[in-house]
Amino acid sequence: MQGVDLKVFYCRPQSTRNHFDPGFAIEVRWDIPLLEGYSWEVLPGDMNAPLTFLGVDNPAVGSALESFKPEVVVIHGYAQRTMWRTAAWCKQNSIPIMIYSDSNGSASRAPWKRLAKSLIVRRFYKQLDGAYYTGENNRAYHRHYGITEDRLFYGPMAVDCARMTHSTGNSAQARYEIREKYGIPQDAFLVIFSGKLIPLKCTHHLLEAVHRCTQRELNVWCIFVGEGPERTRLEEFACKRKMNNAVLTGFVNQSSIGRYYAASDAVALMSWREAKGAPVAEAGVFGCPAILCDRIGCIGATDGARIGENALVYPWADVDALAECIARLCQDENLYRSMSDSARRIALSQDISIAASSLRGAAVKLRGLGKRG
């Protein structure tokens, strides 16, 4: 970031090399550069430990911070012991610390889990001096746990719009080629799901909704871009109902994902719990409106998914309502055109350049405010 001496400390190096991802259920290595253009360091630690609170523990984080001598520290979440160590170091050394997360309070939990989480999170938040919020739900979460309004700083959850469009090339050509590759009619209304095929994502809801659209003789298809343990369930459902309008691509890496969004007409997220929903902005770059269940965290008047502008929202697990949302966008050309234009406009407001500028401004302001009393 211009004007900022930035250094990133990684707890684990997995994302920068081949690693087995249990969600995708395959070995993954991202095919875009992740370590270029900034200073970074991997903290010493047990790299074979599980990705749990105690497993992600880097005792040397304090000495690493002492060596760098930051004026402001930004952490991502509180679910690892290293983050608690970092917060403690900042308190001991009177360094302002800010949290950057996509958390929100929309998830449904048992009462005892809500109480336990509240006690733990409130204790952690007492050590924080500010928060970078990515939308109204995220802002409300930080306020709930005690961050005052003057220490809340807005900025989008970043999407690299330029990289997405550059890697895709000619969008119209990509649309034609992807549809040809998978036998999808060029005039079909195509709904994309992009992510891990895991139970949390409720991917079968989309398949069921598209099947109901087919029963209404609508030219609707769906494409699942991703991999995971739910693949078998989706294949069995499609086979049993003789659906030829559902495509499972398997894992698609970052340099190619834009081509699949360009080939699509709308993006859908059906999760029973989802903090943010990055595919909304990613697909929005290519003019895809979003169809979301009401448990997706980016829904809000000033967030990435704005009801009636670039998003339609339905009650979670209501497959008929999901099918109706798909049908509306498929059949109402004026509505679709308006929402597609809004999807592009709102996606640009989530660009990585804006996020970087916002985070820089937040850090400068927090440095000026200093530690909370």
C-alpha positions as CSV (number, residue, x, y, z in Angstrom):
1,M,0.0,0.0,0.0
2,Q,1.4,3.4,-1.0
3,G,2.7,5.3,2.0
4,V,2.6,2.3,4.3
5,D,5.5,0.0,5.3
6,L,3.6,-3.2,5.2
7,K,4.7,-6.6,6.3
8,V,2.5,-9.7,6.4
9,F,3.2,-12.5,8.9
10,Y,1.8,-15.9,7.9
11,C,0.9,-18.5,10.5
12,R,1.0,-21.3,7.9
13,P,2.4,-21.5,4.4
14,Q,-0.2,-24.0,3.0
15,S,-1.9,-21.6,0.7
16,T,1.4,-20.9,-1.1
17,R,2.2,-24.5,-1.9
18,N,0.5,-27.8,-2.7
19,H,-1.8,-28.8,0.1
20,F,-4.8,-31.1,0.7
21,D,-7.9,-29.1,1.1
22,P,-10.5,-31.1,3.1
23,G,-13.4,-29.0,1.7
24,F,-12.5,-29.6,-1.9
25,A,-11.3,-33.1,-1.0
26,I,-8.3,-32.7,-3.4
27,E,-4.8,-31.4,-3.4
28,V,-4.8,-27.7,-4.3
29,R,-2.2,-25.2,-5.4
30,W,-3.5,-21.7,-6.4
31,D,-2.2,-20.7,-9.8
32,I,-1.9,-17.0,-9.2
33,P,1.0,-15.2,-7.5
34,L,0.3,-14.8,-3.7
35,L,3.6,-13.6,-2.4
36,E,4.6,-10.9,-4.9
37,G,4.7,-7.1,-4.3
38,Y,5.0,-7.0,-0.5
39,S,7.2,-8.1,2.4
40,W,6.2,-11.3,4.2
41,E,7.4,-13.9,6.6
42,V,6.2,-17.3,7.7
43,L,6.2,-17.6,11.5
44,P,7.9,-20.7,13.0
45,G,5.4,-23.3,14.2
46,D,4.2,-26.9,13.8
47,M,3.1,-26.9,10.2
48,N,1.6,-30.4,10.6
49,A,-0.8,-29.5,13.4
50,P,-4.5,-29.3,12.7
51,L,-6.1,-26.0,11.8
52,T,-7.7,-25.6,15.2
53,F,-7.3,-23.0,17.9
54,L,-4.4,-24.8,19.6
55,G,-3.0,-26.1,16.3
56,V,-2.4,-22.7,14.8
57,D,0.0,-21.5,17.4
58,N,3.1,-19.5,16.6
59,P,4.9,-18.6,19.9
60,A,7.5,-16.5,18.0
61,V,4.9,-14.0,16.8
62,G,5.8,-11.6,19.6
63,S,9.5,-11.5,18.7
64,A,8.7,-11.2,15.0
65,L,6.6,-8.1,15.8
66,E,9.2,-6.7,18.0
67,S,11.7,-7.0,15.2
68,F,9.4,-5.2,12.7
69,K,8.3,-2.6,15.2
70,P,4.8,-1.9,13.8
71,E,2.8,1.2,14.6
72,V,-0.5,-0.5,13.9
73,V,-1.3,-4.3,13.8
74,V,-4.2,-5.8,11.8
75,I,-5.3,-9.3,12.6
76,H,-7.8,-11.6,10.7
77,G,-10.1,-13.2,13.3
78,Y,-9.7,-14.6,16.7
79,A,-10.1,-18.4,16.2
80,Q,-6.4,-19.2,16.5
81,R,-4.1,-18.9,19.5
82,T,-1.6,-16.9,17.5
83,M,-4.2,-14.1,17.3
84,W,-4.5,-14.1,21.1
85,R,-0.7,-13.9,21.4
86,T,-0.7,-11.0,19.0
87,A,-3.4,-9.1,20.9
88,A,-1.5,-9.7,24.1
89,W,1.8,-8.4,22.6
90,C,0.0,-5.3,21.3
91,K,-1.4,-4.6,24.8
92,Q,1.9,-5.0,26.5
93,N,3.6,-2.7,24.0
94,S,0.9,-0.1,23.6
95,I,0.4,-0.8,19.9
96,P,-3.1,-0.2,18.5
97,I,-4.6,-3.4,17.1
98,M,-7.5,-3.7,14.6
99,I,-9.5,-6.8,13.5
100,Y,-10.4,-7.4,9.9
101,S,-13.0,-10.1,9.5
102,D,-16.2,-11.1,7.7
103,S,-18.0,-12.2,10.9
104,N,-21.7,-11.5,11.4
105,G,-24.3,-12.6,13.9
106,S,-26.7,-14.2,11.4
107,A,-25.8,-17.8,12.1
108,S,-28.3,-19.9,14.1
109,R,-26.7,-21.6,17.1
110,A,-27.8,-23.5,20.2
111,P,-28.3,-21.2,23.2
112,W,-25.3,-22.7,25.1
113,K,-23.1,-22.1,22.0
114,R,-24.2,-18.5,21.7
115,L,-23.4,-17.9,25.4
116,A,-20.0,-19.6,25.2
117,K,-19.1,-17.7,22.1
118,S,-20.3,-14.4,23.6
119,L,-18.1,-14.8,26.7
120,I,-15.0,-15.8,24.7
121,V,-15.4,-13.1,22.0
122,R,-16.1,-10.3,24.4
123,R,-13.0,-11.2,26.3
124,F,-11.0,-11.0,23.1
125,Y,-12.6,-7.8,21.9
126,K,-11.6,-6.0,25.1
127,Q,-8.0,-6.2,23.8
128,L,-8.9,-4.6,20.4
129,D,-8.7,-0.9,19.5
130,G,-10.7,-0.9,16.3
131,A,-12.3,-2.9,13.5
132,Y,-12.4,-2.8,9.8
133,Y,-16.0,-3.6,8.7
134,T,-17.0,-4.9,5.3
135,G,-20.7,-4.3,5.4
136,E,-23.6,-3.5,7.8
137,N,-23.9,-7.0,9.2
138,N,-20.2,-7.1,9.9
139,R,-20.4,-3.6,11.4
140,A,-23.2,-4.6,13.7
141,Y,-21.2,-7.6,14.9
142,H,-18.2,-5.4,15.9
143,R,-20.6,-3.0,17.6
144,H,-22.2,-5.8,19.5
145,Y,-18.9,-6.8,20.9
146,G,-17.9,-3.4,22.1
147,I,-16.1,-1.5,19.3
148,T,-17.3,2.1,19.4
149,E,-18.4,4.0,16.3
150,D,-15.4,6.2,16.2
151,R,-13.2,3.1,15.9
152,L,-15.1,1.4,13.1
153,F,-13.6,1.8,9.6
154,Y,-15.4,0.8,6.4
155,G,-13.9,-0.9,3.5
156,P,-15.0,-3.7,1.1
157,M,-13.9,-7.4,1.3
158,A,-11.6,-7.2,-1.7
159,V,-12.1,-8.7,-5.1
160,D,-9.4,-8.2,-7.8
161,C,-11.7,-7.1,-10.6
162,A,-8.9,-6.2,-12.9
163,R,-7.3,-9.7,-12.6
164,M,-10.6,-11.4,-13.1
165,T,-11.4,-9.5,-16.3
166,H,-7.8,-9.7,-17.6
167,S,-7.5,-13.5,-17.1
168,T,-10.9,-14.0,-18.8
169,G,-10.1,-12.0,-21.9
170,N,-13.0,-11.5,-24.3
171,S,-16.1,-12.2,-22.1
172,A,-18.4,-13.0,-25.1
173,Q,-15.9,-15.5,-26.5
174,A,-15.3,-17.1,-23.0
175,R,-19.1,-17.4,-22.7
176,Y,-19.4,-19.2,-26.0
177,E,-16.4,-21.5,-25.4
178,I,-17.4,-22.6,-21.9
179,R,-20.9,-23.4,-23.0
180,E,-19.6,-25.3,-26.0
181,K,-17.2,-27.3,-23.8
182,Y,-20.0,-28.5,-21.5
183,G,-22.8,-28.8,-24.0
184,I,-24.8,-25.9,-22.5
185,P,-27.1,-24.2,-25.0
186,Q,-26.0,-20.7,-25.8
187,D,-29.6,-19.3,-25.1
188,A,-30.0,-21.2,-21.8
189,F,-30.3,-19.2,-18.5
190,L,-27.3,-20.5,-16.6
191,V,-27.0,-20.3,-12.8
192,I,-23.5,-20.8,-11.3
193,F,-22.5,-22.0,-7.9
194,S,-18.8,-21.6,-7.2
195,G,-17.2,-23.1,-4.1
196,K,-16.7,-26.2,-2.1
197,L,-19.2,-29.0,-2.5
198,I,-19.8,-29.5,1.2
199,P,-23.0,-29.9,3.3
200,L,-22.7,-26.3,4.6
201,K,-23.2,-24.9,1.1
202,C,-26.6,-26.7,0.6
203,T,-25.7,-27.2,-3.1
204,H,-28.6,-29.7,-3.6
205,H,-31.1,-26.8,-3.1
206,L,-29.9,-25.3,-6.4
207,L,-30.2,-28.6,-8.2
208,E,-33.7,-29.2,-6.9
209,A,-34.8,-25.6,-7.8
210,V,-33.4,-25.9,-11.4
211,H,-35.3,-29.2,-11.7
212,R,-38.5,-27.5,-10.7
213,C,-37.8,-24.7,-13.3
214,T,-37.4,-27.5,-15.9
215,Q,-40.8,-28.9,-14.9
216,R,-42.2,-25.4,-15.7
217,E,-40.5,-25.8,-19.2
218,L,-38.0,-23.0,-18.5
219,N,-34.7,-23.2,-20.3
220,V,-32.6,-23.1,-17.1
221,W,-29.3,-24.8,-16.5
222,C,-27.0,-24.9,-13.5
223,I,-23.2,-25.3,-13.3
224,F,-21.3,-26.3,-10.1
225,V,-17.7,-25.0,-10.2
226,G,-15.9,-26.7,-7.4
227,E,-15.2,-30.1,-5.8
228,G,-16.0,-31.8,-2.6
229,P,-17.9,-34.7,-0.8
230,E,-21.3,-33.5,-1.9
231,R,-20.5,-34.3,-5.6
232,T,-21.8,-37.8,-5.3
233,R,-25.1,-36.6,-3.9
234,L,-25.6,-34.1,-6.7
235,E,-24.7,-36.7,-9.4
236,E,-27.2,-39.2,-7.9
237,F,-30.0,-36.6,-7.8
238,A,-29.4,-35.5,-11.4
239,C,-29.2,-39.1,-12.6
240,K,-32.3,-40.2,-10.8
241,R,-34.3,-37.3,-12.3
242,K,-32.7,-37.7,-15.7
243,M,-31.4,-34.1,-15.6
244,N,-29.2,-33.2,-18.6
245,N,-29.2,-29.5,-17.6
246,A,-26.8,-29.7,-14.6
247,V,-23.0,-29.5,-15.0
248,L,-20.3,-30.4,-12.4
249,T,-17.0,-29.1,-13.6
250,G,-14.7,-30.2,-10.8
251,F,-12.1,-27.8,-9.3
252,V,-11.3,-24.7,-11.4
253,N,-8.3,-22.6,-10.4
254,Q,-8.2,-18.9,-10.0
255,S,-6.7,-18.0,-13.4
256,S,-9.7,-19.6,-15.1
257,I,-12.6,-18.9,-12.8
258,G,-13.6,-15.7,-14.5
259,R,-14.4,-17.5,-17.7
260,Y,-17.1,-19.6,-15.9
261,Y,-18.7,-16.4,-14.4
262,A,-18.7,-14.9,-17.9
263,A,-20.5,-17.9,-19.2
264,S,-23.2,-17.6,-16.5
265,D,-26.3,-15.4,-16.1
266,A,-26.7,-15.5,-12.3
267,V,-24.8,-16.7,-9.2
268,A,-26.5,-18.6,-6.3
269,L,-25.5,-19.1,-2.7
270,M,-27.7,-21.4,-0.6
271,S,-25.6,-21.9,2.6
272,W,-27.2,-22.4,6.0
273,R,-24.4,-20.2,7.3
274,E,-22.0,-18.0,5.2
275,A,-20.2,-15.0,6.7
276,K,-19.7,-13.1,3.5
277,G,-20.1,-14.7,0.1
278,A,-17.2,-13.7,-2.2
279,P,-18.8,-15.1,-5.4
280,V,-21.4,-12.3,-5.3
281,A,-18.8,-9.7,-6.2
282,E,-16.7,-12.1,-8.4
283,A,-19.7,-13.0,-10.5
284,G,-20.9,-9.4,-10.4
285,V,-17.8,-8.3,-12.3
286,F,-19.4,-10.1,-15.3
287,G,-22.9,-8.8,-14.7
288,C,-24.3,-11.8,-12.9
289,P,-27.0,-10.8,-10.4
290,A,-27.1,-12.8,-7.1
291,I,-29.8,-15.2,-5.8
292,L,-29.1,-15.7,-2.1
293,C,-30.7,-17.4,0.9
294,D,-31.3,-15.0,3.8
295,R,-28.3,-16.4,5.8
296,I,-25.6,-14.9,3.5
297,G,-23.7,-12.2,5.4
298,C,-23.2,-9.8,2.5
299,I,-26.9,-8.9,2.2
300,G,-27.5,-5.2,3.1
301,A,-28.3,-1.8,1.7
302,T,-24.7,-0.7,1.7
303,D,-23.1,-4.2,1.4
304,G,-22.2,-6.4,-1.6
305,A,-25.7,-7.8,-2.1
306,R,-28.5,-5.3,-2.2
307,I,-32.0,-6.6,-2.4
308,G,-33.8,-5.4,-5.5
309,E,-30.6,-3.9,-7.0
310,N,-28.2,-6.7,-7.7
311,A,-29.7,-9.5,-5.5
312,L,-32.9,-11.5,-4.9
313,V,-33.2,-13.1,-1.5
314,Y,-35.3,-16.1,-0.4
315,P,-35.8,-17.9,2.9
316,W,-33.1,-20.6,3.5
317,A,-34.1,-24.1,2.4
318,D,-37.3,-22.9,0.7
319,V,-36.6,-24.5,-2.7
320,D,-39.8,-23.3,-4.2
321,A,-38.8,-19.7,-3.4
322,L,-35.4,-20.3,-4.9
323,A,-36.9,-21.7,-8.1
324,E,-39.2,-18.6,-8.2
325,C,-36.2,-16.2,-8.0
326,I,-34.5,-18.1,-10.8
327,A,-37.7,-17.9,-12.9
328,R,-38.1,-14.2,-12.3
329,L,-34.6,-13.4,-13.6
330,C,-35.0,-15.8,-16.5
331,Q,-38.4,-14.4,-17.6
332,D,-38.3,-10.7,-16.8
333,E,-35.8,-9.1,-19.3
334,N,-36.1,-5.6,-17.8
335,L,-35.5,-6.8,-14.3
336,Y,-32.6,-8.9,-15.4
337,R,-31.0,-6.0,-17.4
338,S,-31.3,-3.6,-14.4
339,M,-29.9,-6.1,-11.9
340,S,-27.1,-7.1,-14.2
341,D,-26.0,-3.4,-14.6
342,S,-26.2,-3.0,-10.8
343,A,-24.2,-6.1,-10.3
344,R,-21.3,-4.7,-12.4
345,R,-21.5,-1.3,-10.6
346,I,-21.5,-2.7,-7.1
347,A,-18.8,-5.2,-7.9
348,L,-16.5,-2.4,-8.9
349,S,-17.1,-0.8,-5.5
350,Q,-15.6,-4.0,-3.9
351,D,-12.3,-3.8,-5.9
352,I,-9.0,-4.5,-4.3
353,S,-7.7,-1.0,-5.0
354,I,-10.5,0.5,-3.0
355,A,-10.0,-2.0,-0.2
356,A,-6.3,-1.2,0.0
357,S,-7.0,2.5,0.2
358,S,-9.6,2.0,2.8
359,L,-7.4,-0.2,4.9
360,R,-4.6,2.3,4.7
361,G,-6.9,5.1,5.8
362,A,-8.1,3.0,8.7
363,A,-4.6,2.2,9.9
364,V,-3.6,5.8,9.8
365,K,-6.7,6.9,11.7
366,L,-6.2,4.2,14.3
367,R,-2.6,5.2,14.8
368,G,-3.9,8.7,15.6
369,L,-6.5,7.4,18.0
370,G,-4.1,5.1,19.8
371,K,-5.1,2.5,22.3
372,R,-8.5,2.4,23.9
373,G,-8.6,3.6,27.5
